[in-house]
Amino acid sequence: MFEHLTPQKPDAILKLVQMYREDSRADKVDLGVGVYKDATGNTPVMRAIKAAEQQLWQDQTTKSYVGLAGDPGFSDAMIKLVLGDTIARDKIAAAATPGGTGAVRQAFELIKMARPDARVFVSNPTWPNHLSILDYLGMETVLYRYFDDETRGVDFDGMIADLKTARAGDVVLLHGCCHNPTGANLSAVQWQDVIAVLQETGAVPMIDIAYQGFGDGLEADAAATRAVAAAMPECLIAASCSKNFGIYRERTGILMMVANGTGKGVAQGTLAFLNRQNFSFPPDHGARLVTMILNDDALRADWMAELEEVRLSMLGLREQLARELQQRAGSDRFGFLAEHRGMFSRLGTTPELVVKMREEHGIYMVGDSRMNIAGLNAQTVPILAEAIIAAGV
C-alpha cells in the first residue's frame, strides 16, 4: 500500500532553514523562522516559566490524564486573558489543544461537522498552514483581499467588498492581532466595519490570535477579538501560548467557542469529542505553567514585564530599520515597517529580489518577502537595510 504514497511538497520555511545552516558566510541573517530571538540570537525560556517549572517540579504528585478538554483552570485563565469580562463564562466552551495549530485544526473540524457546505473566507495572504489544513480537509476556501503591495498596508476597501459576498453559515477567518505574514493590521474603526459586515451577512467569525502581547500590549491586542465576540451570536477563537509565553515546544493552545444559541453542554461535549477523535488528551505541562503564571500575582507581573520587554525590543528594531532605510533611500517609502506590528512584516517585493538578497547579501527571508523582525538585532539591521537598497527593492 505504501508504494502509492507520493512525495509531499517541502515546507518552504524548513527548506530555508537548511539553506541558512549550510551558508558559511559570517554576516548571514536569518529572518525566516517564526520564533522570537533575543539580541544574541537565542530563544530564551522566560523567567516566569522557569520559576513556575521549579514550583511544579516540587509540588506535582502525578502525571495522570487531566481530561479530554484539558484542565478547566487553564480554560478559565486563558478565557480571562483573551476575552476579559466581555462574554459571560457560562456562554463559552473551551478545550486545550496541542498548540495554536491544534486549535485551528479543531476549529476547522468543528465547522465541517456543523456545516459541511460552509465556505471559509481567508485573508490573502495568510499563515500558509491555514490553507494547507483546509485543503487537506477538503473544505472550500475563498480568499479575500487584505494586503496592498503598493502601500504595504491593508486593502480595506477590497477586503470589505470581498467579505460582503459571504453568506449565512460561511466562516470568516480573521487574525486577532499582528497579522501573519504581513504585519499590517486593521484600525479599531475598521474592525467595527468588519463586524457590521459579519452581522449583515450572517457569516461566523473565526479568530486566530497567536501573538497577543507582541503588538501594542496584552489588552490592546485583545481588543478586536473581544469586540467581535461581543457583537456576534457565534464565534470561534484559536489562541496560542507559544509566542507570548515562549513555550513553543510545549504545544500549548486552546479553542474557544462562543455559541449563544447552543446549550453549553452540547458545545463543550463537541469540543471534547473532537479532541478524543484526534489525540484524546491534550498536553498538560505547558498549560499548567500558563495557568500557574496567570493565577499568581508575582509570576504574572514578572511575565508581563518580560513580555513587554520583548514587545518593545521588536518595536525598536522596526523603528531602527525604518530609519536606516530612510537614510539610504532618501524617502519615507519604508515607513510602513515602523507601523506594522508583531514579529512579521511583508516587504512587498518580488521573489526574484528575495533570491537576490539571499544570494548576494546572505539575507534569508520567505519567498513572499515575509521577514521575522525578531531575527534582527542592532548590528544586523544596517546589513538588512543595505541589502534591501542594493537589491533595488
Disulfide bonds with the S-S distance in Angstrom:
none
